[in-house]
Amino acid sequence: MELINTTTDIKFFGRPDVVQSDCVAITFHVPSTGNPVNVNGFNIAPGNSLVIDQSTGHIDRSKYQFTFLTGLGNNELYVFRVLLK
């Protein structure tokens, strides 16, 4: 089995935005101090993550739109993308 070279891109967001994935895996993580986040219709509670992982040899070309929902925390979202190198 041949190994595939990847790199991980990590970005912080504090306002609504759209992310183009173009990656083999993407994770949306809301810290426990954050407000809930809606990603393409899926709600993520504080302290939780949404992980989307492709099968070997596949690349996710989706656009993910996210918004912050009302809560007691701050607008905080980390997006981790595993990219082909």
PDB file with SEQRES, HELIX, SHEET and CRYST1 records, atoms N, CA, C and O in Angstrom:
SEQRES   1 A   85  MET GLU LEU ILE ASN THR THR THR ASP ILE LYS PHE PHE          
SEQRES   2 A   85  GLY ARG PRO ASP VAL VAL GLN SER ASP CYS VAL ALA ILE          
SEQRES   3 A   85  THR PHE HIS VAL PRO SER THR GLY ASN PRO VAL ASN VAL          
SEQRES   4 A   85  ASN GLY PHE ASN ILE ALA PRO GLY ASN SER LEU VAL ILE          
SEQRES   5 A   85  ASP GLN SER THR GLY HIS ILE ASP ARG SER LYS TYR GLN          
SEQRES   6 A   85  PHE THR PHE LEU THR GLY LEU GLY ASN ASN GLU LEU TYR          
SEQRES   7 A   85  VAL PHE ARG VAL LEU LEU LYS                                  
SHEET    1 AA1 4 THR A   6  PHE A  13  0                                        
SHEET    2 AA1 4 LEU A  77  LEU A  84 -1                                        
SHEET    3 AA1 4 ALA A  25  HIS A  29 -1                                        
SHEET    4 AA1 4 SER A  49  ASP A  53 -1                                        
SHEET    1 AA2 4 ASP A  17  GLN A  20  0                                        
SHEET    2 AA2 4 LYS A  63  PHE A  68 -1                                        
SHEET    3 AA2 4 VAL A  37  VAL A  39 -1                                        
SHEET    4 AA2 4 PHE A  42  ILE A  44 -1                                        
CRYST1    1.000    1.000    1.000  90.00  90.00  90.00 P 1           1          
ATOM      1  N   MET A   1       0.841  -1.182   0.000  1.00  0.00           N  
ATOM      2  CA  MET A   1       0.000   0.000   0.000  1.00  0.00           C  
ATOM      3  C   MET A   1       0.887   1.245   0.000  1.00  0.00           C  
ATOM      4  O   MET A   1       1.758   1.402   0.856  1.00  0.00           O  
ATOM      5  N   GLU A   2       0.655   2.108  -0.953  1.00  0.00           N  
ATOM      6  CA  GLU A   2       1.444   3.329  -1.069  1.00  0.00           C  
ATOM      7  C   GLU A   2       0.894   4.405  -0.133  1.00  0.00           C  
ATOM      8  O   GLU A   2      -0.315   4.629  -0.074  1.00  0.00           O  
ATOM      9  N   LEU A   3       1.784   5.059   0.588  1.00  0.00           N  
ATOM     10  CA  LEU A   3       1.368   6.131   1.490  1.00  0.00           C  
ATOM     11  C   LEU A   3       1.089   7.407   0.707  1.00  0.00           C  
ATOM     12  O   LEU A   3       1.756   7.696  -0.287  1.00  0.00           O  
ATOM     13  N   ILE A   4       0.112   8.157   1.157  1.00  0.00           N  
ATOM     14  CA  ILE A   4      -0.248   9.427   0.544  1.00  0.00           C  
ATOM     15  C   ILE A   4       0.239  10.547   1.455  1.00  0.00           C  
ATOM     16  O   ILE A   4      -0.007  10.526   2.661  1.00  0.00           O  
ATOM     17  N   ASN A   5       0.931  11.524   0.873  1.00  0.00           N  
ATOM     18  CA  ASN A   5       1.419  12.666   1.642  1.00  0.00           C  
ATOM     19  C   ASN A   5       0.296  13.680   1.845  1.00  0.00           C  
ATOM     20  O   ASN A   5      -0.386  14.069   0.896  1.00  0.00           O  
ATOM     21  N   THR A   6       0.116  14.097   3.088  1.00  0.00           N  
ATOM     22  CA  THR A   6      -0.904  15.084   3.413  1.00  0.00           C  
ATOM     23  C   THR A   6      -0.317  16.164   4.315  1.00  0.00           C  
ATOM     24  O   THR A   6       0.763  16.008   4.884  1.00  0.00           O  
ATOM     25  N   THR A   7      -1.049  17.250   4.427  1.00  0.00           N  
ATOM     26  CA  THR A   7      -0.725  18.317   5.369  1.00  0.00           C  
ATOM     27  C   THR A   7      -2.034  18.751   6.023  1.00  0.00           C  
ATOM     28  O   THR A   7      -3.099  18.628   5.419  1.00  0.00           O  
ATOM     29  N   THR A   8      -1.960  19.250   7.234  1.00  0.00           N  
ATOM     30  CA  THR A   8      -3.161  19.666   7.948  1.00  0.00           C  
ATOM     31  C   THR A   8      -3.213  21.184   8.049  1.00  0.00           C  
ATOM     32  O   THR A   8      -2.263  21.825   8.498  1.00  0.00           O  
ATOM     33  N   ASP A   9      -4.333  21.742   7.625  1.00  0.00           N  
ATOM     34  CA  ASP A   9      -4.585  23.188   7.668  1.00  0.00           C  
ATOM     35  C   ASP A   9      -5.580  23.447   8.796  1.00  0.00           C  
ATOM     36  O   ASP A   9      -6.641  22.826   8.840  1.00  0.00           O  
ATOM     37  N   ILE A  10      -5.244  24.358   9.705  1.00  0.00           N  
ATOM     38  CA  ILE A  10      -6.118  24.680  10.834  1.00  0.00           C  
ATOM     39  C   ILE A  10      -6.440  26.168  10.785  1.00  0.00           C  
ATOM     40  O   ILE A  10      -5.540  27.006  10.727  1.00  0.00           O  
ATOM     41  N   LYS A  11      -7.736  26.490  10.808  1.00  0.00           N  
ATOM     42  CA  LYS A  11      -8.154  27.899  10.784  1.00  0.00           C  
ATOM     43  C   LYS A  11      -9.192  28.141  11.876  1.00  0.00           C  
ATOM     44  O   LYS A  11     -10.002  27.274  12.202  1.00  0.00           O  
ATOM     45  N   PHE A  12      -9.136  29.351  12.426  1.00  0.00           N  
ATOM     46  CA  PHE A  12     -10.103  29.799  13.426  1.00  0.00           C  
ATOM     47  C   PHE A  12     -11.067  30.772  12.769  1.00  0.00           C  
ATOM     48  O   PHE A  12     -10.658  31.615  11.971  1.00  0.00           O  
ATOM     49  N   PHE A  13     -12.355  30.654  13.105  1.00  0.00           N  
ATOM     50  CA  PHE A  13     -13.376  31.570  12.597  1.00  0.00           C  
ATOM     51  C   PHE A  13     -14.179  32.120  13.766  1.00  0.00           C  
ATOM     52  O   PHE A  13     -14.504  31.392  14.704  1.00  0.00           O  
ATOM     53  N   GLY A  14     -14.496  33.411  13.706  1.00  0.00           N  
ATOM     54  CA  GLY A  14     -15.299  34.062  14.724  1.00  0.00           C  
ATOM     55  C   GLY A  14     -16.524  34.738  14.152  1.00  0.00           C  
ATOM     56  O   GLY A  14     -17.228  35.470  14.848  1.00  0.00           O  
ATOM     57  N   ARG A  15     -16.776  34.486  12.867  1.00  0.00           N  
ATOM     58  CA  ARG A  15     -17.965  35.035  12.210  1.00  0.00           C  
ATOM     59  C   ARG A  15     -18.409  34.068  11.119  1.00  0.00           C  
ATOM     60  O   ARG A  15     -17.611  33.244  10.671  1.00  0.00           O  
ATOM     61  N   PRO A  16     -19.664  34.148  10.681  1.00  0.00           N  
ATOM     62  CA  PRO A  16     -20.164  33.238   9.649  1.00  0.00           C  
ATOM     63  C   PRO A  16     -19.311  33.319   8.382  1.00  0.00           C  
ATOM     64  O   PRO A  16     -18.792  34.379   8.034  1.00  0.00           O  
ATOM     65  N   ASP A  17     -19.178  32.190   7.707  1.00  0.00           N  
ATOM     66  CA  ASP A  17     -18.340  32.147   6.508  1.00  0.00           C  
ATOM     67  C   ASP A  17     -18.662  30.890   5.711  1.00  0.00           C  
ATOM     68  O   ASP A  17     -19.541  30.114   6.087  1.00  0.00           O  
ATOM     69  N   VAL A  18     -17.948  30.696   4.614  1.00  0.00           N  
ATOM     70  CA  VAL A  18     -18.054  29.504   3.783  1.00  0.00           C  
ATOM     71  C   VAL A  18     -16.647  28.950   3.608  1.00  0.00           C  
ATOM     72  O   VAL A  18     -15.705  29.701   3.354  1.00  0.00           O  
ATOM     73  N   VAL A  19     -16.508  27.632   3.744  1.00  0.00           N  
ATOM     74  CA  VAL A  19     -15.215  26.970   3.565  1.00  0.00           C  
ATOM     75  C   VAL A  19     -15.332  26.005   2.390  1.00  0.00           C  
ATOM     76  O   VAL A  19     -16.246  25.182   2.342  1.00  0.00           O  
ATOM     77  N   GLN A  20     -14.407  26.110   1.450  1.00  0.00           N  
ATOM     78  CA  GLN A  20     -14.294  25.138   0.355  1.00  0.00           C  
ATOM     79  C   GLN A  20     -13.391  24.028   0.867  1.00  0.00           C  
ATOM     80  O   GLN A  20     -12.243  24.285   1.228  1.00  0.00           O  
ATOM     81  N   SER A  21     -13.889  22.805   0.903  1.00  0.00           N  
ATOM     82  CA  SER A  21     -13.114  21.740   1.540  1.00  0.00           C  
ATOM     83  C   SER A  21     -11.889  21.337   0.723  1.00  0.00           C  
ATOM     84  O   SER A  21     -10.767  21.513   1.196  1.00  0.00           O  
ATOM     85  N   ASP A  22     -12.063  20.803  -0.484  1.00  0.00           N  
ATOM     86  CA  ASP A  22     -10.948  20.338  -1.322  1.00  0.00           C  
ATOM     87  C   ASP A  22      -9.941  19.523  -0.515  1.00  0.00           C  
ATOM     88  O   ASP A  22      -8.735  19.756  -0.596  1.00  0.00           O  
ATOM     89  N   CYS A  23     -10.446  18.568   0.262  1.00  0.00           N  
ATOM     90  CA  CYS A  23      -9.579  17.821   1.165  1.00  0.00           C  
ATOM     91  C   CYS A  23     -10.072  16.385   1.327  1.00  0.00           C  
ATOM     92  O   CYS A  23     -11.148  16.024   0.849  1.00  0.00           O  
ATOM     93  N   VAL A  24      -9.271  15.580   2.004  1.00  0.00           N  
ATOM     94  CA  VAL A  24      -9.662  14.186   2.247  1.00  0.00           C  
ATOM     95  C   VAL A  24     -10.417  14.036   3.561  1.00  0.00           C  
ATOM     96  O   VAL A  24     -11.108  13.038   3.768  1.00  0.00           O  
ATOM     97  N   ALA A  25     -10.291  15.024   4.455  1.00  0.00           N  
ATOM     98  CA  ALA A  25     -11.036  15.015   5.722  1.00  0.00           C  
ATOM     99  C   ALA A  25     -11.167  16.450   6.221  1.00  0.00           C  
ATOM    100  O   ALA A  25     -10.263  17.267   6.050  1.00  0.00           O  
ATOM    101  N   ILE A  26     -12.303  16.739   6.836  1.00  0.00           N  
ATOM    102  CA  ILE A  26     -12.527  18.067   7.406  1.00  0.00           C  
ATOM    103  C   ILE A  26     -13.257  17.896   8.740  1.00  0.00           C  
ATOM    104  O   ILE A  26     -14.167  17.077   8.867  1.00  0.00           O  
ATOM    105  N   THR A  27     -12.839  18.686   9.727  1.00  0.00           N  
ATOM    106  CA  THR A  27     -13.454  18.651  11.052  1.00  0.00           C  
ATOM    107  C   THR A  27     -13.828  20.063  11.454  1.00  0.00           C  
ATOM    108  O   THR A  27     -13.027  20.989  11.328  1.00  0.00           O  
ATOM    109  N   PHE A  28     -15.047  20.222  11.939  1.00  0.00           N  
ATOM    110  CA  PHE A  28     -15.523  21.493  12.494  1.00  0.00           C  
ATOM    111  C   PHE A  28     -15.619  21.295  13.998  1.00  0.00           C  
ATOM    112  O   PHE A  28     -16.391  20.455  14.462  1.00  0.00           O  
ATOM    113  N   HIS A  29     -14.849  22.051  14.764  1.00  0.00           N  
ATOM    114  CA  HIS A  29     -14.830  21.879  16.223  1.00  0.00           C  
ATOM    115  C   HIS A  29     -15.259  23.166  16.906  1.00  0.00           C  
ATOM    116  O   HIS A  29     -14.703  24.235  16.653  1.00  0.00           O  
ATOM    117  N   VAL A  30     -16.266  23.048  17.784  1.00  0.00           N  
ATOM    118  CA  VAL A  30     -16.743  24.165  18.599  1.00  0.00           C  
ATOM    119  C   VAL A  30     -16.212  23.966  20.016  1.00  0.00           C  
ATOM    120  O   VAL A  30     -16.579  22.993  20.675  1.00  0.00           O  
ATOM    121  N   PRO A  31     -15.347  24.877  20.503  1.00  0.00           N  
ATOM    122  CA  PRO A  31     -14.836  24.748  21.871  1.00  0.00           C  
ATOM    123  C   PRO A  31     -15.979  24.795  22.889  1.00  0.00           C  
ATOM    124  O   PRO A  31     -17.075  25.265  22.583  1.00  0.00           O  
ATOM    125  N   SER A  32     -15.717  24.313  24.076  1.00  0.00           N  
ATOM    126  CA  SER A  32     -16.743  24.300  25.127  1.00  0.00           C  
ATOM    127  C   SER A  32     -17.175  25.712  25.516  1.00  0.00           C  
ATOM    128  O   SER A  32     -18.246  25.890  26.096  1.00  0.00           O  
ATOM    129  N   THR A  33     -16.359  26.715  25.206  1.00  0.00           N  
ATOM    130  CA  THR A  33     -16.686  28.113  25.504  1.00  0.00           C  
ATOM    131  C   THR A  33     -17.400  28.804  24.348  1.00  0.00           C  
ATOM    132  O   THR A  33     -17.711  29.992  24.432  1.00  0.00           O  
ATOM    133  N   GLY A  34     -17.665  28.058  23.256  1.00  0.00           N  
ATOM    134  CA  GLY A  34     -18.258  28.653  22.056  1.00  0.00           C  
ATOM    135  C   GLY A  34     -19.764  28.560  22.018  1.00  0.00           C  
ATOM    136  O   GLY A  34     -20.385  27.817  22.779  1.00  0.00           O  
ATOM    137  N   ASN A  35     -20.340  29.339  21.107  1.00  0.00           N  
ATOM    138  CA  ASN A  35     -21.767  29.245  20.805  1.00  0.00           C  
ATOM    139  C   ASN A  35     -21.990  28.077  19.846  1.00  0.00           C  
ATOM    140  O   ASN A  35     -21.078  27.703  19.108  1.00  0.00           O  
ATOM    141  N   PRO A  36     -23.191  27.496  19.847  1.00  0.00           N  
ATOM    142  CA  PRO A  36     -23.482  26.436  18.882  1.00  0.00           C  
ATOM    143  C   PRO A  36     -23.273  26.948  17.448  1.00  0.00           C  
ATOM    144  O   PRO A  36     -23.412  28.141  17.178  1.00  0.00           O  
ATOM    145  N   VAL A  37     -22.939  26.033  16.546  1.00  0.00           N  
ATOM    146  CA  VAL A  37     -22.693  26.372  15.143  1.00  0.00           C  
ATOM    147  C   VAL A  37     -23.550  25.479  14.253  1.00  0.00           C  
ATOM    148  O   VAL A  37     -23.721  24.292  14.532  1.00  0.00           O  
ATOM    149  N   ASN A  38     -24.084  26.056  13.184  1.00  0.00           N  
ATOM    150  CA  ASN A  38     -24.823  25.293  12.195  1.00  0.00           C  
ATOM    151  C   ASN A  38     -23.965  25.209  10.938  1.00  0.00           C  
ATOM    152  O   ASN A  38     -23.591  26.232  10.364  1.00  0.00           O  
ATOM    153  N   VAL A  39     -23.651  23.970  10.510  1.00  0.00           N  
ATOM    154  CA  VAL A  39     -22.858  23.728   9.299  1.00  0.00           C  
ATOM    155  C   VAL A  39     -23.751  23.002   8.299  1.00  0.00           C  
ATOM    156  O   VAL A  39     -24.106  21.841   8.502  1.00  0.00           O  
ATOM    157  N   ASN A  40     -24.108  23.683   7.231  1.00  0.00           N  
ATOM    158  CA  ASN A  40     -24.963  23.097   6.179  1.00  0.00           C  
ATOM    159  C   ASN A  40     -26.181  22.377   6.757  1.00  0.00           C  
ATOM    160  O   ASN A  40     -26.546  21.294   6.301  1.00  0.00           O  
ATOM    161  N   GLY A  41     -26.800  22.985   7.758  1.00  0.00           N  
ATOM    162  CA  GLY A  41     -28.020  22.425   8.337  1.00  0.00           C  
ATOM    163  C   GLY A  41     -27.814  21.481   9.515  1.00  0.00           C  
ATOM    164  O   GLY A  41     -28.783  20.992  10.096  1.00  0.00           O  
ATOM    165  N   PHE A  42     -26.557  21.222   9.870  1.00  0.00           N  
ATOM    166  CA  PHE A  42     -26.261  20.325  10.994  1.00  0.00           C  
ATOM    167  C   PHE A  42     -25.748  21.155  12.163  1.00  0.00           C  
ATOM    168  O   PHE A  42     -24.756  21.871  12.024  1.00  0.00           O  
ATOM    169  N   ASN A  43     -26.413  21.068  13.316  1.00  0.00           N  
ATOM    170  CA  ASN A  43     -26.012  21.841  14.496  1.00  0.00           C  
ATOM    171  C   ASN A  43     -24.920  21.122  15.285  1.00  0.00           C  
ATOM    172  O   ASN A  43     -24.986  19.913  15.504  1.00  0.00           O  
ATOM    173  N   ILE A  44     -23.912  21.891  15.708  1.00  0.00           N  
ATOM    174  CA  ILE A  44     -22.825  21.370  16.543  1.00  0.00           C  
ATOM    175  C   ILE A  44     -22.877  22.108  17.875  1.00  0.00           C  
ATOM    176  O   ILE A  44     -22.747  23.331  17.920  1.00  0.00           O  
ATOM    177  N   ALA A  45     -23.065  21.368  18.946  1.00  0.00           N  
ATOM    178  CA  ALA A  45     -23.125  21.945  20.288  1.00  0.00           C  
ATOM    179  C   ALA A  45     -21.717  22.277  20.786  1.00  0.00           C  
ATOM    180  O   ALA A  45     -20.741  21.683  20.327  1.00  0.00           O  
ATOM    181  N   PRO A  46     -21.606  23.228  21.727  1.00  0.00           N  
ATOM    182  CA  PRO A  46     -20.300  23.538  22.313  1.00  0.00           C  
ATOM    183  C   PRO A  46     -19.628  22.281  22.872  1.00  0.00           C  
ATOM    184  O   PRO A  46     -20.273  21.443  23.501  1.00  0.00           O  
ATOM    185  N   GLY A  47     -18.328  22.171  22.629  1.00  0.00           N  
ATOM    186  CA  GLY A  47     -17.568  21.027  23.100  1.00  0.00           C  
ATOM    187  C   GLY A  47     -17.623  19.823  22.166  1.00  0.00           C  
ATOM    188  O   GLY A  47     -17.090  18.761  22.489  1.00  0.00           O  
ATOM    189  N   ASN A  48     -18.264  19.981  21.014  1.00  0.00           N  
ATOM    190  CA  ASN A  48     -18.419  18.864  20.074  1.00  0.00           C  
ATOM    191  C   ASN A  48     -17.833  19.191  18.709  1.00  0.00           C  
ATOM    192  O   ASN A  48     -17.482  20.335  18.419  1.00  0.00           O  
ATOM    193  N   SER A  49     -17.737  18.156  17.877  1.00  0.00           N  
ATOM    194  CA  SER A  49     -17.163  18.296  16.540  1.00  0.00           C  
ATOM    195  C   SER A  49     -18.015  17.568  15.519  1.00  0.00           C  
ATOM    196  O   SER A  49     -18.746  16.634  15.848  1.00  0.00           O  
ATOM    197  N   LEU A  50     -17.906  18.011  14.276  1.00  0.00           N  
ATOM    198  CA  LEU A  50     -18.456  17.318  13.121  1.00  0.00           C  
ATOM    199  C   LEU A  50     -17.260  16.903  12.279  1.00  0.00           C  
ATOM    200  O   LEU A  50     -16.485  17.751  11.837  1.00  0.00           O  
ATOM    201  N   VAL A  51     -17.105  15.586  12.053  1.00  0.00           N  
ATOM    202  CA  VAL A  51     -15.976  15.056  11.289  1.00  0.00           C  
ATOM    203  C   VAL A  51     -16.512  14.442  10.006  1.00  0.00           C  
ATOM    204  O   VAL A  51     -17.421  13.613  10.037  1.00  0.00           O  
ATOM    205  N   ILE A  52     -15.939  14.857   8.870  1.00  0.00           N  
ATOM    206  CA  ILE A  52     -16.305  14.297   7.569  1.00  0.00           C  
ATOM    207  C   ILE A  52     -15.019  13.768   6.955  1.00  0.00           C  
ATOM    208  O   ILE A  52     -14.084  14.524   6.692  1.00  0.00           O  
ATOM    209  N   ASP A  53     -14.985  12.450   6.730  1.00  0.00           N  
ATOM    210  CA  ASP A  53     -13.776  11.774   6.270  1.00  0.00           C  
ATOM    211  C   ASP A  53     -14.107  10.989   5.007  1.00  0.00           C  
ATOM    212  O   ASP A  53     -15.092  10.252   4.966  1.00  0.00           O  
ATOM    213  N   GLN A  54     -13.285  11.150   3.982  1.00  0.00           N  
ATOM    214  CA  GLN A  54     -13.507  10.473   2.709  1.00  0.00           C  
ATOM    215  C   GLN A  54     -12.806   9.115   2.680  1.00  0.00           C  
ATOM    216  O   GLN A  54     -11.840   8.889   3.408  1.00  0.00           O  
ATOM    217  N   SER A  55     -13.298   8.230   1.842  1.00  0.00           N  
ATOM    218  CA  SER A  55     -12.639   6.950   1.616  1.00  0.00           C  
ATOM    219  C   SER A  55     -11.297   7.200   0.936  1.00  0.00           C  
ATOM    220  O   SER A  55     -11.086   8.248   0.326  1.00  0.00           O  
ATOM    221  N   THR A  56     -10.403   6.241   1.045  1.00  0.00           N  
ATOM    222  CA  THR A  56      -9.098   6.349   0.424  1.00  0.00           C  
ATOM    223  C   THR A  56      -9.242   6.650  -1.072  1.00  0.00           C  
ATOM    224  O   THR A  56      -9.997   5.984  -1.780  1.00  0.00           O  
ATOM    225  N   GLY A  57      -8.511   7.656  -1.533  1.00  0.00           N  
ATOM    226  CA  GLY A  57      -8.527   8.010  -2.943  1.00  0.00           C  
ATOM    227  C   GLY A  57      -9.607   9.007  -3.334  1.00  0.00           C  
ATOM    228  O   GLY A  57      -9.707   9.371  -4.506  1.00  0.00           O  
ATOM    229  N   HIS A  58     -10.418   9.456  -2.381  1.00  0.00           N  
ATOM    230  CA  HIS A  58     -11.484  10.412  -2.677  1.00  0.00           C  
ATOM    231  C   HIS A  58     -11.171  11.771  -2.055  1.00  0.00           C  
ATOM    232  O   HIS A  58     -10.547  11.861  -0.998  1.00  0.00           O  
ATOM    233  N   ILE A  59     -11.619  12.820  -2.733  1.00  0.00           N  
ATOM    234  CA  ILE A  59     -11.455  14.181  -2.228  1.00  0.00           C  
ATOM    235  C   ILE A  59     -12.828  14.826  -2.133  1.00  0.00           C  
ATOM    236  O   ILE A  59     -13.621  14.748  -3.071  1.00  0.00           O  
ATOM    237  N   ASP A  60     -13.107  15.455  -1.017  1.00  0.00           N  
ATOM    238  CA  ASP A  60     -14.364  16.170  -0.796  1.00  0.00           C  
ATOM    239  C   ASP A  60     -14.241  17.550  -1.436  1.00  0.00           C  
ATOM    240  O   ASP A  60     -13.346  18.319  -1.086  1.00  0.00           O  
ATOM    241  N   ARG A  61     -15.125  17.860  -2.360  1.00  0.00           N  
ATOM    242  CA  ARG A  61     -15.106  19.159  -3.048  1.00  0.00           C  
ATOM    243  C   ARG A  61     -16.267  20.056  -2.590  1.00  0.00           C  
ATOM    244  O   ARG A  61     -16.616  21.017  -3.275  1.00  0.00           O  
ATOM    245  N   SER A  62     -16.849  19.745  -1.455  1.00  0.00           N  
ATOM    246  CA  SER A  62     -18.023  20.480  -0.965  1.00  0.00           C  
ATOM    247  C   SER A  62     -17.667  21.868  -0.454  1.00  0.00           C  
ATOM    248  O   SER A  62     -16.536  22.150  -0.057  1.00  0.00           O  
ATOM    249  N   LYS A  63     -18.693  22.725  -0.483  1.00  0.00           N  
ATOM    250  CA  LYS A  63     -18.610  24.023   0.187  1.00  0.00           C  
ATOM    251  C   LYS A  63     -19.446  23.892   1.450  1.00  0.00           C  
ATOM    252  O   LYS A  63     -20.584  23.425   1.404  1.00  0.00           O  
ATOM    253  N   TYR A  64     -18.880  24.305   2.576  1.00  0.00           N  
ATOM    254  CA  TYR A  64     -19.579  24.232   3.848  1.00  0.00           C  
ATOM    255  C   TYR A  64     -19.831  25.645   4.357  1.00  0.00           C  
ATOM    256  O   TYR A  64     -18.901  26.413   4.604  1.00  0.00           O  
ATOM    257  N   GLN A  65     -21.112  25.967   4.506  1.00  0.00           N  
ATOM    258  CA  GLN A  65     -21.504  27.279   5.029  1.00  0.00           C  
ATOM    259  C   GLN A  65     -21.847  27.108   6.497  1.00  0.00           C  
ATOM    260  O   GLN A  65     -22.583  26.195   6.870  1.00  0.00           O  
ATOM    261  N   PHE A  66     -21.307  27.993   7.331  1.00  0.00           N  
ATOM    262  CA  PHE A  66     -21.613  27.880   8.753  1.00  0.00           C  
ATOM    263  C   PHE A  66     -22.035  29.217   9.328  1.00  0.00           C  
ATOM    264  O   PHE A  66     -21.585  30.279   8.898  1.00  0.00           O  
ATOM    265  N   THR A  67     -22.915  29.130  10.317  1.00  0.00           N  
ATOM    266  CA  THR A  67     -23.390  30.303  11.049  1.00  0.00           C  
ATOM    267  C   THR A  67     -23.353  29.982  12.533  1.00  0.00           C  
ATOM    268  O   THR A  67     -23.424  28.820  12.933  1.00  0.00           O  
ATOM    269  N   PHE A  68     -23.243  31.013  13.332  1.00  0.00           N  
ATOM    270  CA  PHE A  68     -23.233  30.854  14.782  1.00  0.00           C  
ATOM    271  C   PHE A  68     -24.652  31.041  15.305  1.00  0.00           C  
ATOM    272  O   PHE A  68     -25.366  31.952  14.884  1.00  0.00           O  
ATOM    273  N   LEU A  69     -25.049  30.173  16.224  1.00  0.00           N  
ATOM    274  CA  LEU A  69     -26.373  30.235  16.824  1.00  0.00           C  
ATOM    275  C   LEU A  69     -26.287  30.949  18.164  1.00  0.00           C  
ATOM    276  O   LEU A  69     -25.203  31.132  18.718  1.00  0.00           O  
ATOM    277  N   THR A  70     -27.427  31.342  18.668  1.00  0.00           N  
ATOM    278  CA  THR A  70     -27.473  32.042  19.945  1.00  0.00           C  
ATOM    279  C   THR A  70     -27.054  31.119  21.087  1.00  0.00           C  
ATOM    280  O   THR A  70     -27.509  29.980  21.180  1.00  0.00           O  
ATOM    281  N   GLY A  71     -26.194  31.622  21.936  1.00  0.00           N  
ATOM    282  CA  GLY A  71     -25.738  30.856  23.088  1.00  0.00           C  
ATOM    283  C   GLY A  71     -25.149  31.772  24.133  1.00  0.00           C  
ATOM    284  O   GLY A  71     -25.242  32.994  24.015  1.00  0.00           O  
ATOM    285  N   LEU A  72     -24.547  31.201  25.147  1.00  0.00           N  
ATOM    286  CA  LEU A  72     -23.971  31.983  26.240  1.00  0.00           C  
ATOM    287  C   LEU A  72     -22.466  32.201  26.067  1.00  0.00           C  
ATOM    288  O   LEU A  72     -21.837  32.862  26.893  1.00  0.00           O  
ATOM    289  N   GLY A  73     -21.893  31.654  25.008  1.00  0.00           N  
ATOM    290  CA  GLY A  73     -20.444  31.739  24.810  1.00  0.00           C  
ATOM    291  C   GLY A  73     -20.050  32.756  23.762  1.00  0.00           C  
ATOM    292  O   GLY A  73     -20.757  33.732  23.511  1.00  0.00           O  
ATOM    293  N   ASN A  74     -18.904  32.502  23.159  1.00  0.00           N  
ATOM    294  CA  ASN A  74     -18.353  33.353  22.111  1.00  0.00           C  
ATOM    295  C   ASN A  74     -18.492  32.644  20.769  1.00  0.00           C  
ATOM    296  O   ASN A  74     -18.655  31.425  20.716  1.00  0.00           O  
ATOM    297  N   ASN A  75     -18.427  33.410  19.690  1.00  0.00           N  
ATOM    298  CA  ASN A  75     -18.431  32.822  18.357  1.00  0.00           C  
ATOM    299  C   ASN A  75     -17.034  32.267  18.083  1.00  0.00           C  
ATOM    300  O   ASN A  75     -16.113  33.012  17.750  1.00  0.00           O  
ATOM    301  N   GLU A  76     -16.891  30.947  18.230  1.00  0.00           N  
ATOM    302  CA  GLU A  76     -15.601  30.283  18.081  1.00  0.00           C  
ATOM    303  C   GLU A  76     -15.787  28.989  17.300  1.00  0.00           C  
ATOM    304  O   GLU A  76     -16.599  28.141  17.669  1.00  0.00           O  
ATOM    305  N   LEU A  77     -15.029  28.845  16.218  1.00  0.00           N  
ATOM    306  CA  LEU A  77     -15.065  27.613  15.437  1.00  0.00           C  
ATOM    307  C   LEU A  77     -13.673  27.355  14.875  1.00  0.00           C  
ATOM    308  O   LEU A  77     -13.047  28.247  14.304  1.00  0.00           O  
ATOM    309  N   TYR A  78     -13.198  26.125  15.043  1.00  0.00           N  
ATOM    310  CA  TYR A  78     -11.934  25.700  14.443  1.00  0.00           C  
ATOM    311  C   TYR A  78     -12.257  24.722  13.322  1.00  0.00           C  
ATOM    312  O   TYR A  78     -13.066  23.810  13.490  1.00  0.00           O  
ATOM    313  N   VAL A  79     -11.611  24.926  12.173  1.00  0.00           N  
ATOM    314  CA  VAL A  79     -11.792  24.030  11.031  1.00  0.00           C  
ATOM    315  C   VAL A  79     -10.437  23.403  10.712  1.00  0.00           C  
ATOM    316  O   VAL A  79      -9.460  24.100  10.442  1.00  0.00           O  
ATOM    317  N   PHE A  80     -10.402  22.072  10.750  1.00  0.00           N  
ATOM    318  CA  PHE A  80      -9.192  21.299  10.443  1.00  0.00           C  
ATOM    319  C   PHE A  80      -9.435  20.617   9.090  1.00  0.00           C  
ATOM    320  O   PHE A  80     -10.424  19.904   8.918  1.00  0.00           O  
ATOM    321  N   ARG A  81      -8.534  20.840   8.137  1.00  0.00           N  
ATOM    322  CA  ARG A  81      -8.634  20.177   6.832  1.00  0.00           C  
ATOM    323  C   ARG A  81      -7.375  19.378   6.572  1.00  0.00           C  
ATOM    324  O   ARG A  81      -6.267  19.898   6.711  1.00  0.00           O  
ATOM    325  N   VAL A  82      -7.535  18.114   6.195  1.00  0.00           N  
ATOM    326  CA  VAL A  82      -6.408  17.271   5.800  1.00  0.00           C  
ATOM    327  C   VAL A  82      -6.330  17.338   4.272  1.00  0.00           C  
ATOM    328  O   VAL A  82      -7.210  16.851   3.563  1.00  0.00           O  
ATOM    329  N   LEU A  83      -5.248  17.957   3.791  1.00  0.00           N  
ATOM    330  CA  LEU A  83      -5.084  18.226   2.357  1.00  0.00           C  
ATOM    331  C   LEU A  83      -4.027  17.308   1.747  1.00  0.00           C  
ATOM    332  O   LEU A  83      -3.062  16.926   2.409  1.00  0.00           O  
ATOM    333  N   LEU A  84      -4.221  16.966   0.490  1.00  0.00           N  
ATOM    334  CA  LEU A  84      -3.166  16.234  -0.224  1.00  0.00           C  
ATOM    335  C   LEU A  84      -2.003  17.186  -0.447  1.00  0.00           C  
ATOM    336  O   LEU A  84      -2.191  18.368  -0.734  1.00  0.00           O  
ATOM    337  N   LYS A  85      -0.821  16.657  -0.313  1.00  0.00           N  
ATOM    338  CA  LYS A  85       0.370  17.492  -0.457  1.00  0.00           C  
ATOM    339  C   LYS A  85       0.902  17.429  -1.864  1.00  0.00           C  
ATOM    340  O   LYS A  85       1.905  18.072  -2.175  1.00  0.00           O  
TER     341      LYS A  85                                                      
END                                                                             
